[in-house]
Amino acid sequence: MNNKLTGQALAILFMGISGGAWAQSSVTLYGTVDAGLIYSTNQQTTNADGSVHGGHAVQMSGGNLVPSRWGLMGSEDLGGGLKASFDLENQFLTGTGAMLQSGSLFNRQAWVALGDERYGTLSAGRQYDSYSDFLGVYASSNNWATLYGSHFGDIDNLNEAFNFNNALKFTSANFGGFTFGGTFSFGGQAGDFAAKRGYALAAAFNQGPFSLSAGYLSLNQPLDAALGSSSGYIGDLACSNTDASYCQLQNASSMKAWGAGGSVVIDKATVAVVYTHTRLENSQYFASGANPAGSDVSFDIAELNAVYTVTPAWTIGAAYIFNDAKVSGGSSTRFHQINLGTNYSLSKQTALYAVAIAQKSSGAGLGIDAQTGASVNYAQIPNLVNSNSDRQLAIMAGIRMNF
């Protein structure tokens, strides 16, 4: 018996029995595979005596321009303007094939939703917050500068380094160019409703070549609630060098952020600006015997970027990012970052990219000297090991393919 023909006959029979519902629903497998090489300067390592030194590094990386991921999305038309949908998405490391977050199959998204075309969509599950959704579109790192070109440590979450667990999210329909949304994450801890709780609010207005957005984000215990805790940290700040890295910055009692951004299209150029203010309360990075609660630290970050379309397949971009980090008590550290890059599309699915990123730290210094414990300026391009000096440079090139 021809097994192929038998399978086709059964499929036709099943479609006939299920009627119109079969034709009105769909499931799509999608994803991105991204890989490239990175050359970087001054990556810090610790010597046996506790002193530090830096060296150049050449390494393979993945998920640069866009995170390497695969997912399943589906929808069903329920009639009358109603639609049910879902999305299950996993991020992986291209170089090794390992999951980004061990023990979490769908670490990026896992939600189901019900939408009405007149009002909006309500979704439930693990998902990104409304603040990041509405403001992240103005950051160069979400468009052409790769994840390494994001704001320092993605401390303001515009690159969505973390997402909300156990969350409800509403995103409105478009009302004459105006949209809004909100997200609420249940901490789920008995007896303490505020533990690991998070919420976000945002709104946007789009009209012709102009776009404006604003939003607010609040999350309690961000390290445990969204960043995998100390044993499985998935944030952008390197934890591989505990004496000098910044990863404990996000081990705080709460994170609060607000911001605004906008863009305008002028012929073949798009110019965007975004500003965020992020406050980490009681950050354990500053904890000591004399100060076990840690200290508050705030980040004021502004980015100006532009993209020019040379041809329909070729774009070039440039961005400047300024970050002023202030620790309670008065010390201030500034990070200056420049992103330069180009993307060339070989087809609708495949693109080549090349990006250069330079960062300079100045001021009081937010790093900690491993031997003396004194404050020191350590640059750190996001997702790389921090520098052993106040400067760091990264140059990368790769290929990205969507499916």
Secondary structure, DSSP 8 states (H G I E B T S, - for coil): --HHHHHHHHHHHHHHHHTHHHHTEEEEEEEEEEEEEEEEEEEEEE-TTS-EEEEEEEEEEESSSS--EEEEEEEEEEETTEEEEEEEEEEB-TTT--BSSTT-TT-SEEEEEEEETTTEEEEEEEE--HHHHHHGGGSGGGTTS-GGGSSGGGTT-TT-SS-EEEEEEEEE--BTTEEEEEEEE----TT-TTTT-EEEEEEEEEETTEEEEEEEEEEESHHHHHS-TTTS--SSS--S-TTT--GGGG-SSEEEEEEEEEEEEETTEEEEEEEEEEEEEEEGGG--SS-TT-EEEEEEEEEEEEEEEEETTEEEEEEEEEEEEEETTS-EEEEEEEEEEEEEESSSSEEEEEEEEEEEEEES-SEE-TTT--EE-----TTS--BSSSEEEEEEEEEEEE-
